[in-house]
Amino acid sequence: MGAEPSHRAGRETVVPVEPPPTRWELPSTSGDDDLVAFGADLEPGTLLAAYRNGLFPMPVDHLLGRATDLAWWSPNPRGVLPLGGLRVSRSLRQSCRRFEIRVDASFGEVIDACADPTRPGAWITPGIRQAYERLHRLGWAHSVEAWTPDGRLAGGLYGVAIGGLFAGESMFHATQRWGRDASKVALVALVELLRADGQVGRLLDVQWGTQHLESLGVVEIPRPEYLSRLRRALELPLPPVFAGRVPNEAH
């Protein structure tokens, strides 16, 4: 990877803070549809309960084609990246050497870049952004970032870490030439971080499989299998890089 994952110095450490529980009854995932419910809220307790039950939020607006209505999803099949199945091409391995990896150094910039409304399929609303900023401050949401040698954020990803689950939400790479492959580099780094202590059974959830993700090793599994793996993963400890850390303040 070149440089080892680095972090800003001088931060205090604390375990993630468990928020008040959600006031909502979570919907059943026994049906066949990916979309399982509308409504509720984006409070930290609601989000964590959703992830622990195989759900995640993504706004939709069926009438106007805009991301406005809060919806809850449980894809069937579900896209996951086996930690031993990541495919790293020779060119991607070379790209990994060109970037420095940082974790939670610039969470706000990462989610802003992922939320760029000019991106195809943009879905991250201001409400979604604020919700994950809150999770970040509580120690549950994290970013993995690829930085150029001259200190530019070239790409990255963010998601939610609960026990042995990392639920990937979105990733981006800069359009400038030095940003080429940067999001993939961040993904390679994330897999390395999840495997760093040799713990077996961690789960990297990518929601849906796409042709691009499948080229990196993502596979799709039936929902019952995903939920079974999820239950086991939630019993595992956090990866060391996410355990007992206070993220930087939102930018």
Contacts in CASP RR format, 6 or more apart in sequence:
PFRMAT RR
TARGET T0000
AUTHOR 0000-0000-0000
METHOD contacts of the structure
MODEL  1
MGAEPSHRAGRETVVPVEPPPTRWELPSTSGDDDLVAFGADLEPGTLLAA
YRNGLFPMPVDHLLGRATDLAWWSPNPRGVLPLGGLRVSRSLRQSCRRFE
IRVDASFGEVIDACADPTRPGAWITPGIRQAYERLHRLGWAHSVEAWTPD
GRLAGGLYGVAIGGLFAGESMFHATQRWGRDASKVALVALVELLRADGQV
GRLLDVQWGTQHLESLGVVEIPRPEYLSRLRRALELPLPPVFAGRVPNEA
H
1 96 0 8 1.000
1 97 0 8 1.000
1 101 0 8 1.000
1 185 0 8 1.000
1 188 0 8 1.000
1 189 0 8 1.000
1 192 0 8 1.000
2 96 0 8 1.000
2 97 0 8 1.000
2 99 0 8 1.000
2 100 0 8 1.000
3 99 0 8 1.000
3 100 0 8 1.000
3 101 0 8 1.000
4 101 0 8 1.000
5 101 0 8 1.000
5 102 0 8 1.000
5 103 0 8 1.000
5 144 0 8 1.000
5 189 0 8 1.000
5 193 0 8 1.000
5 241 0 8 1.000
6 100 0 8 1.000
6 101 0 8 1.000
6 102 0 8 1.000
6 103 0 8 1.000
6 105 0 8 1.000
7 102 0 8 1.000
7 103 0 8 1.000
7 104 0 8 1.000
7 105 0 8 1.000
7 245 0 8 1.000
8 102 0 8 1.000
8 105 0 8 1.000
8 248 0 8 1.000
11 245 0 8 1.000
11 246 0 8 1.000
11 248 0 8 1.000
12 246 0 8 1.000
13 244 0 8 1.000
13 245 0 8 1.000
13 246 0 8 1.000
14 244 0 8 1.000
14 245 0 8 1.000
14 246 0 8 1.000
15 243 0 8 1.000
15 244 0 8 1.000
16 138 0 8 1.000
16 139 0 8 1.000
16 140 0 8 1.000
16 238 0 8 1.000
16 244 0 8 1.000
17 138 0 8 1.000
17 139 0 8 1.000
18 48 0 8 1.000
19 43 0 8 1.000
19 44 0 8 1.000
19 45 0 8 1.000
19 48 0 8 1.000
19 138 0 8 1.000
20 43 0 8 1.000
20 45 0 8 1.000
21 45 0 8 1.000
21 49 0 8 1.000
22 40 0 8 1.000
22 43 0 8 1.000
22 45 0 8 1.000
22 46 0 8 1.000
22 48 0 8 1.000
22 49 0 8 1.000
23 46 0 8 1.000
24 40 0 8 1.000
24 41 0 8 1.000
24 46 0 8 1.000
24 49 0 8 1.000
26 49 0 8 1.000
26 50 0 8 1.000
26 53 0 8 1.000
26 55 0 8 1.000
27 36 0 8 1.000
27 37 0 8 1.000
27 55 0 8 1.000
27 72 0 8 1.000
28 36 0 8 1.000
29 36 0 8 1.000
29 53 0 8 1.000
29 54 0 8 1.000
29 55 0 8 1.000
29 74 0 8 1.000
29 223 0 8 1.000
29 227 0 8 1.000
31 76 0 8 1.000
32 76 0 8 1.000
33 76 0 8 1.000
34 73 0 8 1.000
34 74 0 8 1.000
34 75 0 8 1.000
34 76 0 8 1.000
35 60 0 8 1.000
35 71 0 8 1.000
35 72 0 8 1.000
35 73 0 8 1.000
36 55 0 8 1.000
36 72 0 8 1.000
36 73 0 8 1.000
36 74 0 8 1.000
37 55 0 8 1.000
37 71 0 8 1.000
37 72 0 8 1.000
38 69 0 8 1.000
38 70 0 8 1.000
38 71 0 8 1.000
38 72 0 8 1.000
39 69 0 8 1.000
39 70 0 8 1.000
39 71 0 8 1.000
39 72 0 8 1.000
40 46 0 8 1.000
40 70 0 8 1.000
40 72 0 8 1.000
41 70 0 8 1.000
42 57 0 8 1.000
42 70 0 8 1.000
42 127 0 8 1.000
42 128 0 8 1.000
42 130 0 8 1.000
42 131 0 8 1.000
43 131 0 8 1.000
44 131 0 8 1.000
44 134 0 8 1.000
44 135 0 8 1.000
44 138 0 8 1.000
44 140 0 8 1.000
47 57 0 8 1.000
47 131 0 8 1.000
47 135 0 8 1.000
47 160 0 8 1.000
48 135 0 8 1.000
48 140 0 8 1.000
48 160 0 8 1.000
48 162 0 8 1.000
50 56 0 8 1.000
50 57 0 8 1.000
50 72 0 8 1.000
51 160 0 8 1.000
51 162 0 8 1.000
51 165 0 8 1.000
51 167 0 8 1.000
52 162 0 8 1.000
52 230 0 8 1.000
52 234 0 8 1.000
54 74 0 8 1.000
54 226 0 8 1.000
54 227 0 8 1.000
54 230 0 8 1.000
55 72 0 8 1.000
55 73 0 8 1.000
55 74 0 8 1.000
56 72 0 8 1.000
56 73 0 8 1.000
56 74 0 8 1.000
56 167 0 8 1.000
56 169 0 8 1.000
56 207 0 8 1.000
57 70 0 8 1.000
57 71 0 8 1.000
57 72 0 8 1.000
57 73 0 8 1.000
57 128 0 8 1.000
57 131 0 8 1.000
58 67 0 8 1.000
58 71 0 8 1.000
58 73 0 8 1.000
58 123 0 8 1.000
59 67 0 8 1.000
59 68 0 8 1.000
59 69 0 8 1.000
59 70 0 8 1.000
59 71 0 8 1.000
59 123 0 8 1.000
59 125 0 8 1.000
59 128 0 8 1.000
60 67 0 8 1.000
60 68 0 8 1.000
60 69 0 8 1.000
60 71 0 8 1.000
60 123 0 8 1.000
61 67 0 8 1.000
61 68 0 8 1.000
61 69 0 8 1.000
62 69 0 8 1.000
67 122 0 8 1.000
67 123 0 8 1.000
67 124 0 8 1.000
67 125 0 8 1.000
68 125 0 8 1.000
73 207 0 8 1.000
74 223 0 8 1.000
75 207 0 8 1.000
75 208 0 8 1.000
75 223 0 8 1.000
76 222 0 8 1.000
76 223 0 8 1.000
77 220 0 8 1.000
77 221 0 8 1.000
77 222 0 8 1.000
77 223 0 8 1.000
77 226 0 8 1.000
78 205 0 8 1.000
78 207 0 8 1.000
78 208 0 8 1.000
78 220 0 8 1.000
78 221 0 8 1.000
78 222 0 8 1.000
78 223 0 8 1.000
78 226 0 8 1.000
79 205 0 8 1.000
79 206 0 8 1.000
79 207 0 8 1.000
79 208 0 8 1.000
79 209 0 8 1.000
79 213 0 8 1.000
79 218 0 8 1.000
79 219 0 8 1.000
79 220 0 8 1.000
79 221 0 8 1.000
79 226 0 8 1.000
80 203 0 8 1.000
80 204 0 8 1.000
80 205 0 8 1.000
80 206 0 8 1.000
80 218 0 8 1.000
80 219 0 8 1.000
80 220 0 8 1.000
80 221 0 8 1.000
80 226 0 8 1.000
80 229 0 8 1.000
81 187 0 8 1.000
81 191 0 8 1.000
81 204 0 8 1.000
81 206 0 8 1.000
81 213 0 8 1.000
81 216 0 8 1.000
81 217 0 8 1.000
81 218 0 8 1.000
81 219 0 8 1.000
82 204 0 8 1.000
82 217 0 8 1.000
82 219 0 8 1.000
83 191 0 8 1.000
83 194 0 8 1.000
83 195 0 8 1.000
83 202 0 8 1.000
83 204 0 8 1.000
84 191 0 8 1.000
84 195 0 8 1.000
85 217 0 8 1.000
86 187 0 8 1.000
86 188 0 8 1.000
86 191 0 8 1.000
86 216 0 8 1.000
86 217 0 8 1.000
87 215 0 8 1.000
87 216 0 8 1.000
87 217 0 8 1.000
88 96 0 8 1.000
88 188 0 8 1.000
91 181 0 8 1.000
92 181 0 8 1.000
92 184 0 8 1.000
92 185 0 8 1.000
92 188 0 8 1.000
95 180 0 8 1.000
95 181 0 8 1.000
95 182 0 8 1.000
95 184 0 8 1.000
95 185 0 8 1.000
96 185 0 8 1.000
96 188 0 8 1.000
96 189 0 8 1.000
98 148 0 8 1.000
98 149 0 8 1.000
98 185 0 8 1.000
99 146 0 8 1.000
99 147 0 8 1.000
99 148 0 8 1.000
99 154 0 8 1.000
99 182 0 8 1.000
99 185 0 8 1.000
100 146 0 8 1.000
100 147 0 8 1.000
100 148 0 8 1.000
100 149 0 8 1.000
100 151 0 8 1.000
101 144 0 8 1.000
101 145 0 8 1.000
101 146 0 8 1.000
101 147 0 8 1.000
101 185 0 8 1.000
101 186 0 8 1.000
101 189 0 8 1.000
102 144 0 8 1.000
102 145 0 8 1.000
102 147 0 8 1.000
103 142 0 8 1.000
103 143 0 8 1.000
103 144 0 8 1.000
103 145 0 8 1.000
103 193 0 8 1.000
103 241 0 8 1.000
103 242 0 8 1.000
104 136 0 8 1.000
104 142 0 8 1.000
104 143 0 8 1.000
104 245 0 8 1.000
104 247 0 8 1.000
104 248 0 8 1.000
105 143 0 8 1.000
105 145 0 8 1.000
105 147 0 8 1.000
105 248 0 8 1.000
106 143 0 8 1.000
106 145 0 8 1.000
106 153 0 8 1.000
106 248 0 8 1.000
106 251 0 8 1.000
107 133 0 8 1.000
107 136 0 8 1.000
107 141 0 8 1.000
107 142 0 8 1.000
107 143 0 8 1.000
107 158 0 8 1.000
107 247 0 8 1.000
107 248 0 8 1.000
107 250 0 8 1.000
107 251 0 8 1.000
108 133 0 8 1.000
108 136 0 8 1.000
108 143 0 8 1.000
108 250 0 8 1.000
108 251 0 8 1.000
109 153 0 8 1.000
109 251 0 8 1.000
110 143 0 8 1.000
110 145 0 8 1.000
110 153 0 8 1.000
110 155 0 8 1.000
110 156 0 8 1.000
110 157 0 8 1.000
110 158 0 8 1.000
110 172 0 8 1.000
111 124 0 8 1.000
111 129 0 8 1.000
111 132 0 8 1.000
111 133 0 8 1.000
111 143 0 8 1.000
111 158 0 8 1.000
111 170 0 8 1.000
112 129 0 8 1.000
112 251 0 8 1.000
113 153 0 8 1.000
113 155 0 8 1.000
113 156 0 8 1.000
113 172 0 8 1.000
113 174 0 8 1.000
114 124 0 8 1.000
114 157 0 8 1.000
114 158 0 8 1.000
114 169 0 8 1.000
114 170 0 8 1.000
114 171 0 8 1.000
114 172 0 8 1.000
115 122 0 8 1.000
115 124 0 8 1.000
115 125 0 8 1.000
115 128 0 8 1.000
115 129 0 8 1.000
115 170 0 8 1.000
116 122 0 8 1.000
116 172 0 8 1.000
119 172 0 8 1.000
124 170 0 8 1.000
132 141 0 8 1.000
132 158 0 8 1.000
132 159 0 8 1.000
132 160 0 8 1.000
132 169 0 8 1.000
133 141 0 8 1.000
133 250 0 8 1.000
135 141 0 8 1.000
135 160 0 8 1.000
136 142 0 8 1.000
136 143 0 8 1.000
136 247 0 8 1.000
136 250 0 8 1.000
137 247 0 8 1.000
137 249 0 8 1.000
137 250 0 8 1.000
139 242 0 8 1.000
139 245 0 8 1.000
139 246 0 8 1.000
139 247 0 8 1.000
140 160 0 8 1.000
140 161 0 8 1.000
140 162 0 8 1.000
141 158 0 8 1.000
141 159 0 8 1.000
141 160 0 8 1.000
141 161 0 8 1.000
141 247 0 8 1.000
142 158 0 8 1.000
142 159 0 8 1.000
142 160 0 8 1.000
142 161 0 8 1.000
142 242 0 8 1.000
142 247 0 8 1.000
143 156 0 8 1.000
143 157 0 8 1.000
143 158 0 8 1.000
143 159 0 8 1.000
144 156 0 8 1.000
144 157 0 8 1.000
144 158 0 8 1.000
144 186 0 8 1.000
144 187 0 8 1.000
144 189 0 8 1.000
144 190 0 8 1.000
144 193 0 8 1.000
145 153 0 8 1.000
145 155 0 8 1.000
145 156 0 8 1.000
145 186 0 8 1.000
146 153 0 8 1.000
146 154 0 8 1.000
146 155 0 8 1.000
146 156 0 8 1.000
146 179 0 8 1.000
146 182 0 8 1.000
146 183 0 8 1.000
146 185 0 8 1.000
146 186 0 8 1.000
146 189 0 8 1.000
147 153 0 8 1.000
147 154 0 8 1.000
148 154 0 8 1.000
148 178 0 8 1.000
148 179 0 8 1.000
152 174 0 8 1.000
152 178 0 8 1.000
153 174 0 8 1.000
154 173 0 8 1.000
154 174 0 8 1.000
154 176 0 8 1.000
154 178 0 8 1.000
154 179 0 8 1.000
154 182 0 8 1.000
155 171 0 8 1.000
155 172 0 8 1.000
155 173 0 8 1.000
155 174 0 8 1.000
155 179 0 8 1.000
155 182 0 8 1.000
155 183 0 8 1.000
155 185 0 8 1.000
155 186 0 8 1.000
156 171 0 8 1.000
156 172 0 8 1.000
156 173 0 8 1.000
156 182 0 8 1.000
156 183 0 8 1.000
156 186 0 8 1.000
157 168 0 8 1.000
157 169 0 8 1.000
157 170 0 8 1.000
157 171 0 8 1.000
157 172 0 8 1.000
157 183 0 8 1.000
157 186 0 8 1.000
157 187 0 8 1.000
157 190 0 8 1.000
158 168 0 8 1.000
158 169 0 8 1.000
158 170 0 8 1.000
158 171 0 8 1.000
159 166 0 8 1.000
159 167 0 8 1.000
159 168 0 8 1.000
159 169 0 8 1.000
159 170 0 8 1.000
160 166 0 8 1.000
160 167 0 8 1.000
160 168 0 8 1.000
160 169 0 8 1.000
161 167 0 8 1.000
161 238 0 8 1.000
161 239 0 8 1.000
161 242 0 8 1.000
162 234 0 8 1.000
163 233 0 8 1.000
163 234 0 8 1.000
163 235 0 8 1.000
163 236 0 8 1.000
163 237 0 8 1.000
163 238 0 8 1.000
164 194 0 8 1.000
164 199 0 8 1.000
164 201 0 8 1.000
164 202 0 8 1.000
164 203 0 8 1.000
164 233 0 8 1.000
164 234 0 8 1.000
164 236 0 8 1.000
164 237 0 8 1.000
164 238 0 8 1.000
164 239 0 8 1.000
165 202 0 8 1.000
165 203 0 8 1.000
165 205 0 8 1.000
165 230 0 8 1.000
165 233 0 8 1.000
165 234 0 8 1.000
166 190 0 8 1.000
166 194 0 8 1.000
166 202 0 8 1.000
166 203 0 8 1.000
166 204 0 8 1.000
166 205 0 8 1.000
166 239 0 8 1.000
167 205 0 8 1.000
167 207 0 8 1.000
168 204 0 8 1.000
168 205 0 8 1.000
168 206 0 8 1.000
168 207 0 8 1.000
171 183 0 8 1.000
171 186 0 8 1.000
171 187 0 8 1.000
172 183 0 8 1.000
173 179 0 8 1.000
173 180 0 8 1.000
173 181 0 8 1.000
173 182 0 8 1.000
173 183 0 8 1.000
173 184 0 8 1.000
174 182 0 8 1.000
184 216 0 8 1.000
187 216 0 8 1.000
190 204 0 8 1.000
191 204 0 8 1.000
193 239 0 8 1.000
193 241 0 8 1.000
194 202 0 8 1.000
194 204 0 8 1.000
194 239 0 8 1.000
195 202 0 8 1.000
196 239 0 8 1.000
196 240 0 8 1.000
196 241 0 8 1.000
197 239 0 8 1.000
197 240 0 8 1.000
199 236 0 8 1.000
199 237 0 8 1.000
199 239 0 8 1.000
201 229 0 8 1.000
201 232 0 8 1.000
201 233 0 8 1.000
201 236 0 8 1.000
202 233 0 8 1.000
202 236 0 8 1.000
202 239 0 8 1.000
203 229 0 8 1.000
203 230 0 8 1.000
203 233 0 8 1.000
205 226 0 8 1.000
205 230 0 8 1.000
206 213 0 8 1.000
206 218 0 8 1.000
208 220 0 8 1.000
209 218 0 8 1.000
209 220 0 8 1.000
210 218 0 8 1.000
221 229 0 8 1.000
237 243 0 8 1.000
238 244 0 8 1.000
END
